[in-house]
Amino acid sequence: MCVNHAPDGFRLDSARQSHPTDEDHDANEQLLAAAEGCPVEAITLTLAGSGEVVFPPEE
């Protein structure tokens, strides 16, 4: 699912598990869509300078 939403942000390994292509990737709409669409909520987006969590939103 991640690779479909953000093909430049994620890659699949031989076990078909998704991994980020770069830990410090610039945020964009594709990465946010991948995070929002992740069926196991395994993607966290943070601001590089402060570490503030952008996604998932605090409940």
PyMOL Python script that loads the backbone (N, CA, C, O; Angstrom):
from pymol import cmd

cmd.read_pdbstr("""\
ATOM      1  N   MET A   1       0.830  -1.189   0.000  1.00  0.00           N
ATOM      2  CA  MET A   1       0.000   0.000   0.000  1.00  0.00           C
ATOM      3  C   MET A   1       0.876   1.254   0.000  1.00  0.00           C
ATOM      4  O   MET A   1       0.603   2.203  -0.735  1.00  0.00           O
ATOM      5  N   CYS A   2       1.938   1.259   0.832  1.00  0.00           N
ATOM      6  CA  CYS A   2       2.821   2.435   0.926  1.00  0.00           C
ATOM      7  C   CYS A   2       3.474   2.751  -0.410  1.00  0.00           C
ATOM      8  O   CYS A   2       3.534   3.909  -0.825  1.00  0.00           O
ATOM      9  N   VAL A   3       3.961   1.720  -1.075  1.00  0.00           N
ATOM     10  CA  VAL A   3       4.661   1.907  -2.345  1.00  0.00           C
ATOM     11  C   VAL A   3       3.707   2.450  -3.402  1.00  0.00           C
ATOM     12  O   VAL A   3       4.116   3.230  -4.263  1.00  0.00           O
ATOM     13  N   ASN A   4       2.451   2.051  -3.348  1.00  0.00           N
ATOM     14  CA  ASN A   4       1.469   2.560  -4.309  1.00  0.00           C
ATOM     15  C   ASN A   4       1.206   4.051  -4.105  1.00  0.00           C
ATOM     16  O   ASN A   4       1.083   4.799  -5.075  1.00  0.00           O
ATOM     17  N   HIS A   5       1.119   4.484  -2.848  1.00  0.00           N
ATOM     18  CA  HIS A   5       0.847   5.897  -2.555  1.00  0.00           C
ATOM     19  C   HIS A   5       2.078   6.773  -2.752  1.00  0.00           C
ATOM     20  O   HIS A   5       1.966   7.898  -3.238  1.00  0.00           O
ATOM     21  N   ALA A   6       3.247   6.268  -2.380  1.00  0.00           N
ATOM     22  CA  ALA A   6       4.475   7.070  -2.431  1.00  0.00           C
ATOM     23  C   ALA A   6       5.636   6.227  -2.954  1.00  0.00           C
ATOM     24  O   ALA A   6       6.505   5.831  -2.177  1.00  0.00           O
ATOM     25  N   PRO A   7       5.664   5.948  -4.248  1.00  0.00           N
ATOM     26  CA  PRO A   7       6.696   5.071  -4.799  1.00  0.00           C
ATOM     27  C   PRO A   7       8.121   5.594  -4.614  1.00  0.00           C
ATOM     28  O   PRO A   7       9.063   4.802  -4.589  1.00  0.00           O
ATOM     29  N   ASP A   8       8.297   6.908  -4.485  1.00  0.00           N
ATOM     30  CA  ASP A   8       9.633   7.448  -4.246  1.00  0.00           C
ATOM     31  C   ASP A   8      10.018   7.383  -2.768  1.00  0.00           C
ATOM     32  O   ASP A   8      11.190   7.538  -2.424  1.00  0.00           O
ATOM     33  N   GLY A   9       9.044   7.156  -1.902  1.00  0.00           N
ATOM     34  CA  GLY A   9       9.295   7.168  -0.469  1.00  0.00           C
ATOM     35  C   GLY A   9       9.470   5.802   0.159  1.00  0.00           C
ATOM     36  O   GLY A   9       9.993   5.691   1.268  1.00  0.00           O
ATOM     37  N   PHE A  10       9.030   4.737  -0.551  1.00  0.00           N
ATOM     38  CA  PHE A  10       9.085   3.394   0.007  1.00  0.00           C
ATOM     39  C   PHE A  10       9.532   2.381  -1.031  1.00  0.00           C
ATOM     40  O   PHE A  10       9.350   2.578  -2.233  1.00  0.00           O
ATOM     41  N   ARG A  11      10.118   1.297  -0.553  1.00  0.00           N
ATOM     42  CA  ARG A  11      10.516   0.190  -1.431  1.00  0.00           C
ATOM     43  C   ARG A  11      10.106  -1.115  -0.747  1.00  0.00           C
ATOM     44  O   ARG A  11       9.959  -1.166   0.474  1.00  0.00           O
ATOM     45  N   LEU A  12       9.925  -2.156  -1.537  1.00  0.00           N
ATOM     46  CA  LEU A  12       9.602  -3.482  -1.002  1.00  0.00           C
ATOM     47  C   LEU A  12      10.854  -4.343  -0.983  1.00  0.00           C
ATOM     48  O   LEU A  12      11.657  -4.305  -1.915  1.00  0.00           O
ATOM     49  N   ASP A  13      11.020  -5.131   0.097  1.00  0.00           N
ATOM     50  CA  ASP A  13      12.141  -6.067   0.140  1.00  0.00           C
ATOM     51  C   ASP A  13      11.689  -7.408  -0.440  1.00  0.00           C
ATOM     52  O   ASP A  13      10.566  -7.524  -0.930  1.00  0.00           O
ATOM     53  N   SER A  14      12.548  -8.408  -0.389  1.00  0.00           N
ATOM     54  CA  SER A  14      12.223  -9.704  -0.991  1.00  0.00           C
ATOM     55  C   SER A  14      11.058 -10.401  -0.294  1.00  0.00           C
ATOM     56  O   SER A  14      10.423 -11.277  -0.881  1.00  0.00           O
ATOM     57  N   ALA A  15      10.771 -10.023   0.948  1.00  0.00           N
ATOM     58  CA  ALA A  15       9.631 -10.580   1.681  1.00  0.00           C
ATOM     59  C   ALA A  15       8.372  -9.737   1.474  1.00  0.00           C
ATOM     60  O   ALA A  15       7.346  -9.971   2.112  1.00  0.00           O
ATOM     61  N   ARG A  16       8.464  -8.742   0.563  1.00  0.00           N
ATOM     62  CA  ARG A  16       7.365  -7.837   0.237  1.00  0.00           C
ATOM     63  C   ARG A  16       6.951  -6.970   1.419  1.00  0.00           C
ATOM     64  O   ARG A  16       5.785  -6.602   1.557  1.00  0.00           O
ATOM     65  N   GLN A  17       7.933  -6.645   2.279  1.00  0.00           N
ATOM     66  CA  GLN A  17       7.699  -5.708   3.369  1.00  0.00           C
ATOM     67  C   GLN A  17       8.220  -4.337   2.933  1.00  0.00           C
ATOM     68  O   GLN A  17       9.245  -4.231   2.260  1.00  0.00           O
ATOM     69  N   SER A  18       7.507  -3.313   3.325  1.00  0.00           N
ATOM     70  CA  SER A  18       7.833  -1.960   2.912  1.00  0.00           C
ATOM     71  C   SER A  18       8.855  -1.325   3.846  1.00  0.00           C
ATOM     72  O   SER A  18       8.826  -1.531   5.059  1.00  0.00           O
ATOM     73  N   HIS A  19       9.771  -0.537   3.246  1.00  0.00           N
ATOM     74  CA  HIS A  19      10.791   0.194   3.994  1.00  0.00           C
ATOM     75  C   HIS A  19      10.931   1.581   3.377  1.00  0.00           C
ATOM     76  O   HIS A  19      10.797   1.729   2.162  1.00  0.00           O
ATOM     77  N   PRO A  20      11.199   2.604   4.195  1.00  0.00           N
ATOM     78  CA  PRO A  20      11.415   3.931   3.617  1.00  0.00           C
ATOM     79  C   PRO A  20      12.687   3.952   2.776  1.00  0.00           C
ATOM     80  O   PRO A  20      13.671   3.291   3.109  1.00  0.00           O
ATOM     81  N   THR A  21      12.659   4.707   1.697  1.00  0.00           N
ATOM     82  CA  THR A  21      13.853   4.838   0.859  1.00  0.00           C
ATOM     83  C   THR A  21      14.874   5.761   1.514  1.00  0.00           C
ATOM     84  O   THR A  21      16.069   5.677   1.232  1.00  0.00           O
ATOM     85  N   ASP A  22      14.396   6.642   2.392  1.00  0.00           N
ATOM     86  CA  ASP A  22      15.269   7.593   3.077  1.00  0.00           C
ATOM     87  C   ASP A  22      14.591   7.994   4.386  1.00  0.00           C
ATOM     88  O   ASP A  22      13.438   8.426   4.377  1.00  0.00           O
ATOM     89  N   GLU A  23      15.286   7.856   5.496  1.00  0.00           N
ATOM     90  CA  GLU A  23      14.706   8.204   6.800  1.00  0.00           C
ATOM     91  C   GLU A  23      14.387   9.697   6.905  1.00  0.00           C
ATOM     92  O   GLU A  23      13.481  10.085   7.642  1.00  0.00           O
ATOM     93  N   ASP A  24      15.115  10.524   6.182  1.00  0.00           N
ATOM     94  CA  ASP A  24      14.935  11.978   6.246  1.00  0.00           C
ATOM     95  C   ASP A  24      14.352  12.518   4.952  1.00  0.00           C
ATOM     96  O   ASP A  24      14.877  13.471   4.376  1.00  0.00           O
ATOM     97  N   HIS A  25      13.284  11.921   4.506  1.00  0.00           N
ATOM     98  CA  HIS A  25      12.630  12.308   3.252  1.00  0.00           C
ATOM     99  C   HIS A  25      11.817  13.575   3.480  1.00  0.00           C
ATOM    100  O   HIS A  25      11.187  13.731   4.527  1.00  0.00           O
ATOM    101  N   ASP A  26      11.828  14.475   2.512  1.00  0.00           N
ATOM    102  CA  ASP A  26      11.001  15.673   2.606  1.00  0.00           C
ATOM    103  C   ASP A  26       9.535  15.284   2.555  1.00  0.00           C
ATOM    104  O   ASP A  26       9.134  14.423   1.773  1.00  0.00           O
ATOM    105  N   ALA A  27       8.740  15.928   3.397  1.00  0.00           N
ATOM    106  CA  ALA A  27       7.309  15.650   3.449  1.00  0.00           C
ATOM    107  C   ALA A  27       6.634  16.097   2.157  1.00  0.00           C
ATOM    108  O   ALA A  27       7.016  17.097   1.549  1.00  0.00           O
ATOM    109  N   ASN A  28       5.634  15.340   1.757  1.00  0.00           N
ATOM    110  CA  ASN A  28       4.823  15.715   0.612  1.00  0.00           C
ATOM    111  C   ASN A  28       3.471  15.016   0.734  1.00  0.00           C
ATOM    112  O   ASN A  28       3.263  14.198   1.630  1.00  0.00           O
ATOM    113  N   GLU A  29       2.575  15.340  -0.158  1.00  0.00           N
ATOM    114  CA  GLU A  29       1.219  14.777  -0.110  1.00  0.00           C
ATOM    115  C   GLU A  29       1.220  13.264  -0.271  1.00  0.00           C
ATOM    116  O   GLU A  29       0.388  12.577   0.322  1.00  0.00           O
ATOM    117  N   GLN A  30       2.153  12.736  -1.074  1.00  0.00           N
ATOM    118  CA  GLN A  30       2.219  11.286  -1.277  1.00  0.00           C
ATOM    119  C   GLN A  30       2.588  10.566   0.022  1.00  0.00           C
ATOM    120  O   GLN A  30       1.986   9.543   0.352  1.00  0.00           O
ATOM    121  N   LEU A  31       3.562  11.085   0.753  1.00  0.00           N
ATOM    122  CA  LEU A  31       3.950  10.443   2.017  1.00  0.00           C
ATOM    123  C   LEU A  31       2.823  10.521   3.041  1.00  0.00           C
ATOM    124  O   LEU A  31       2.589   9.562   3.776  1.00  0.00           O
ATOM    125  N   LEU A  32       2.123  11.653   3.098  1.00  0.00           N
ATOM    126  CA  LEU A  32       0.998  11.773   4.012  1.00  0.00           C
ATOM    127  C   LEU A  32      -0.105  10.791   3.629  1.00  0.00           C
ATOM    128  O   LEU A  32      -0.700  10.166   4.507  1.00  0.00           O
ATOM    129  N   ALA A  33      -0.387  10.643   2.341  1.00  0.00           N
ATOM    130  CA  ALA A  33      -1.401   9.684   1.890  1.00  0.00           C
ATOM    131  C   ALA A  33      -1.000   8.260   2.255  1.00  0.00           C
ATOM    132  O   ALA A  33      -1.847   7.457   2.646  1.00  0.00           O
ATOM    133  N   ALA A  34       0.291   7.941   2.128  1.00  0.00           N
ATOM    134  CA  ALA A  34       0.774   6.606   2.492  1.00  0.00           C
ATOM    135  C   ALA A  34       0.589   6.370   3.982  1.00  0.00           C
ATOM    136  O   ALA A  34       0.150   5.294   4.387  1.00  0.00           O
ATOM    137  N   ALA A  35       0.918   7.364   4.804  1.00  0.00           N
ATOM    138  CA  ALA A  35       0.758   7.226   6.253  1.00  0.00           C
ATOM    139  C   ALA A  35      -0.711   7.067   6.622  1.00  0.00           C
ATOM    140  O   ALA A  35      -1.060   6.206   7.429  1.00  0.00           O
ATOM    141  N   GLU A  36      -1.559   7.879   6.046  1.00  0.00           N
ATOM    142  CA  GLU A  36      -2.988   7.816   6.345  1.00  0.00           C
ATOM    143  C   GLU A  36      -3.609   6.509   5.879  1.00  0.00           C
ATOM    144  O   GLU A  36      -4.548   6.015   6.503  1.00  0.00           O
ATOM    145  N   GLY A  37      -3.095   5.939   4.787  1.00  0.00           N
ATOM    146  CA  GLY A  37      -3.666   4.721   4.217  1.00  0.00           C
ATOM    147  C   GLY A  37      -3.034   3.439   4.717  1.00  0.00           C
ATOM    148  O   GLY A  37      -3.453   2.351   4.320  1.00  0.00           O
ATOM    149  N   CYS A  38      -2.034   3.542   5.582  1.00  0.00           N
ATOM    150  CA  CYS A  38      -1.345   2.343   6.067  1.00  0.00           C
ATOM    151  C   CYS A  38      -2.305   1.491   6.898  1.00  0.00           C
ATOM    152  O   CYS A  38      -2.816   1.963   7.914  1.00  0.00           O
ATOM    153  N   PRO A  39      -2.559   0.249   6.488  1.00  0.00           N
ATOM    154  CA  PRO A  39      -3.548  -0.573   7.189  1.00  0.00           C
ATOM    155  C   PRO A  39      -3.110  -0.996   8.597  1.00  0.00           C
ATOM    156  O   PRO A  39      -3.951  -1.391   9.404  1.00  0.00           O
ATOM    157  N   VAL A  40      -1.835  -0.924   8.900  1.00  0.00           N
ATOM    158  CA  VAL A  40      -1.370  -1.316  10.245  1.00  0.00           C
ATOM    159  C   VAL A  40      -0.835  -0.112  11.023  1.00  0.00           C
ATOM    160  O   VAL A  40      -0.212  -0.278  12.072  1.00  0.00           O
ATOM    161  N   GLU A  41      -1.078   1.105  10.511  1.00  0.00           N
ATOM    162  CA  GLU A  41      -0.665   2.347  11.162  1.00  0.00           C
ATOM    163  C   GLU A  41       0.797   2.309  11.598  1.00  0.00           C
ATOM    164  O   GLU A  41       1.127   2.681  12.724  1.00  0.00           O
ATOM    165  N   ALA A  42       1.669   1.856  10.699  1.00  0.00           N
ATOM    166  CA  ALA A  42       3.080   1.685  11.017  1.00  0.00           C
ATOM    167  C   ALA A  42       3.937   2.876  10.608  1.00  0.00           C
ATOM    168  O   ALA A  42       5.148   2.859  10.827  1.00  0.00           O
ATOM    169  N   ILE A  43       3.342   3.904  10.021  1.00  0.00           N
ATOM    170  CA  ILE A  43       4.121   5.048   9.536  1.00  0.00           C
ATOM    171  C   ILE A  43       3.910   6.238  10.458  1.00  0.00           C
ATOM    172  O   ILE A  43       2.778   6.640  10.727  1.00  0.00           O
ATOM    173  N   THR A  44       5.011   6.791  10.936  1.00  0.00           N
ATOM    174  CA  THR A  44       4.976   8.003  11.729  1.00  0.00           C
ATOM    175  C   THR A  44       5.760   9.072  10.990  1.00  0.00           C
ATOM    176  O   THR A  44       6.889   8.834  10.561  1.00  0.00           O
ATOM    177  N   LEU A  45       5.169  10.242  10.840  1.00  0.00           N
ATOM    178  CA  LEU A  45       5.847  11.369  10.213  1.00  0.00           C
ATOM    179  C   LEU A  45       6.184  12.385  11.298  1.00  0.00           C
ATOM    180  O   LEU A  45       5.317  12.771  12.083  1.00  0.00           O
ATOM    181  N   THR A  46       7.442  12.820  11.342  1.00  0.00           N
ATOM    182  CA  THR A  46       7.882  13.797  12.338  1.00  0.00           C
ATOM    183  C   THR A  46       8.630  14.930  11.656  1.00  0.00           C
ATOM    184  O   THR A  46       9.172  14.766  10.563  1.00  0.00           O
ATOM    185  N   LEU A  47       8.653  16.084  12.317  1.00  0.00           N
ATOM    186  CA  LEU A  47       9.432  17.214  11.831  1.00  0.00           C
ATOM    187  C   LEU A  47      10.892  16.973  12.182  1.00  0.00           C
ATOM    188  O   LEU A  47      11.212  16.643  13.323  1.00  0.00           O
ATOM    189  N   ALA A  48      11.774  17.137  11.210  1.00  0.00           N
ATOM    190  CA  ALA A  48      13.191  16.834  11.397  1.00  0.00           C
ATOM    191  C   ALA A  48      13.833  17.695  12.481  1.00  0.00           C
ATOM    192  O   ALA A  48      14.619  17.179  13.275  1.00  0.00           O
ATOM    193  N   GLY A  49      13.533  18.948  12.537  1.00  0.00           N
ATOM    194  CA  GLY A  49      14.185  19.836  13.493  1.00  0.00           C
ATOM    195  C   GLY A  49      13.767  19.627  14.930  1.00  0.00           C
ATOM    196  O   GLY A  49      14.598  19.653  15.839  1.00  0.00           O
ATOM    197  N   SER A  50      12.464  19.419  15.137  1.00  0.00           N
ATOM    198  CA  SER A  50      11.950  19.343  16.499  1.00  0.00           C
ATOM    199  C   SER A  50      11.557  17.940  16.937  1.00  0.00           C
ATOM    200  O   SER A  50      11.447  17.674  18.134  1.00  0.00           O
ATOM    201  N   GLY A  51      11.348  17.050  15.993  1.00  0.00           N
ATOM    202  CA  GLY A  51      10.868  15.713  16.332  1.00  0.00           C
ATOM    203  C   GLY A  51       9.376  15.677  16.614  1.00  0.00           C
ATOM    204  O   GLY A  51       8.842  14.643  17.015  1.00  0.00           O
ATOM    205  N   GLU A  52       8.695  16.807  16.406  1.00  0.00           N
ATOM    206  CA  GLU A  52       7.255  16.882  16.629  1.00  0.00           C
ATOM    207  C   GLU A  52       6.540  15.933  15.673  1.00  0.00           C
ATOM    208  O   GLU A  52       6.835  15.907  14.479  1.00  0.00           O
ATOM    209  N   VAL A  53       5.602  15.156  16.201  1.00  0.00           N
ATOM    210  CA  VAL A  53       4.854  14.201  15.391  1.00  0.00           C
ATOM    211  C   VAL A  53       3.816  14.942  14.558  1.00  0.00           C
ATOM    212  O   VAL A  53       2.997  15.697  15.083  1.00  0.00           O
ATOM    213  N   VAL A  54       3.870  14.710  13.237  1.00  0.00           N
ATOM    214  CA  VAL A  54       2.909  15.288  12.307  1.00  0.00           C
ATOM    215  C   VAL A  54       1.774  14.296  12.058  1.00  0.00           C
ATOM    216  O   VAL A  54       0.611  14.685  11.946  1.00  0.00           O
ATOM    217  N   PHE A  55       2.121  13.016  11.974  1.00  0.00           N
ATOM    218  CA  PHE A  55       1.134  11.948  11.784  1.00  0.00           C
ATOM    219  C   PHE A  55       1.637  10.715  12.477  1.00  0.00           C
ATOM    220  O   PHE A  55       2.827  10.422  12.365  1.00  0.00           O
ATOM    221  N   PRO A  56       0.829   9.977  13.180  1.00  0.00           N
ATOM    222  CA  PRO A  56      -0.615  10.153  13.365  1.00  0.00           C
ATOM    223  C   PRO A  56      -0.905  11.277  14.355  1.00  0.00           C
ATOM    224  O   PRO A  56      -0.086  11.586  15.221  1.00  0.00           O
ATOM    225  N   PRO A  57      -2.078  11.879  14.215  1.00  0.00           N
ATOM    226  CA  PRO A  57      -2.424  12.970  15.134  1.00  0.00           C
ATOM    227  C   PRO A  57      -2.605  12.418  16.557  1.00  0.00           C
ATOM    228  O   PRO A  57      -3.025  11.278  16.757  1.00  0.00           O
ATOM    229  N   GLU A  58      -2.278  13.258  17.519  1.00  0.00           N
ATOM    230  CA  GLU A  58      -2.496  12.859  18.911  1.00  0.00           C
ATOM    231  C   GLU A  58      -3.984  12.777  19.160  1.00  0.00           C
ATOM    232  O   GLU A  58      -4.765  13.587  18.660  1.00  0.00           O
ATOM    233  N   GLU A  59      -4.359  11.793  19.935  1.00  0.00           N
ATOM    234  CA  GLU A  59      -5.801  11.623  20.219  1.00  0.00           C
ATOM    235  C   GLU A  59      -6.157  12.241  21.532  1.00  0.00           C
ATOM    236  O   GLU A  59      -7.318  12.199  21.939  1.00  0.00           O
TER     237      GLU A  59
END
""", "prot")
cmd.dss("prot")
cmd.show_as("cartoon", "prot")
cmd.util.cbc("prot")
cmd.orient("prot")
